[in-house]
Amino acid sequence: MKRYGSVIGVRPEHIAEYKRIHAAVWPAVLKQIERSNIRNYSIYLKEPENLMFAYFEYHGTDYEADMAKMAADETTQEWWKVCSPMQAPFETRRKGEWWAQMEEVFHTE
């Protein structure tokens, strides 16, 4: 298992809607997340800075292939079309990223 953390901004005028739709994520999107070997997925919001932090655990053996399958899923693409305009990605993110990946600097269990 590998842990992932990422961050993105959320546009202030969309915070209430973002919370609303994530309180009832489409079942097909949740199923695709599971098929992509992602577990223990959480998104946190920090206001008033309007930053979202995502954490998940990847339990597969080919992360790139699993993420490609997720990106190819039609329902997930539709979900992203709903969510993406509400988000404000960092200009400093790496090429190909939407959510900026973060380095894990500490963990304990």
N, C-alpha and C positions, 0 to 999 in steps of 0.2 A: 504494500500500500504506500502511496505517496500523497502527501498533503499539498494542496495548492491554495494560495491566497492571491486575490486580485482586487483592484480598486478602480472606481470610475466615479465621475460626478453625476448628479441627477439635477435636472433643471428644476428650480424651485416651484415653478408653476405646475409641475407634473407630479409632485411628491404624493399628493393625496391619491391620484389615479394609480401611480406606481404601487402604492401600498394596497389599494383595492384589488388590482388584478393579481397581485402576488398572494393575496389571501385566498385566491381560488385559481391557482395555476391550472391550465388545461390538462386533463388526465393524459392525453397523448404526449404532451411535452414531458410530464413526469415519467412516463413509461420510457421515452427515449433517453432521458437522463439515466435511468436504471440500466437500459440496454447498453449505454456507453460506459458502464462500469464505474459510475459516479455514485458515491454514498455520502451520507452525513453532510449534505449541501445546505449552507446557510448564507443569507445575505443580511447584512446589518447596515443601518442608516445612521450617519452622524450629522445632526443638525446643530447649529445653523450653517455649517460649512457645506452641507449637501453632498457629502461623500458616501458612497456605498462600498462596503467591504464584503467580498464573497470568500467563503471558505468551503472546500470540499475535499473528499478523500477519493483518490483514484485507485481502484482495485483490479485493473486490467493488466495486460501485458504489452499492449501496443497503443499508447496514448494518442499518437498522431492519427492512426487508423480509426480509433474510436471517435475522435473529435471530427474527423472527416465524415464519418457516418452520421454524426449528429448534424453537421452542417448541411448534409444532403437531404435530411428529413424534411419533407414539405411542411408538416405542421410546425416543426421547430422554426423553419424559415418564416412562417406566418407570425409566430409568437415574437420572433426577433423584430419583425416589421412593426409590431405594436409597441414593443419596448424601446427600440433603438432611438426614436425621436425624443424620448423622455430623458435619455442619457446624454452626458457631456464627457466624452472621452478625453484623456490627457493628451496634450500635444507631444509630450515626452515619451509616449508609449512606443514600444518596439514595432517595427514593420510587421504588419499582419495581425496585430493585436487590436481588440476593441477595448476590453477590460485590460488594464495594465497589470502585468504579472508582478508579484512582489516576492522578495527573497525571505525565506524563513530564517530568522536569526536566533530563535529560541523555541524550545518545546520540552515539555515534561509531562509524564503520565503518572 
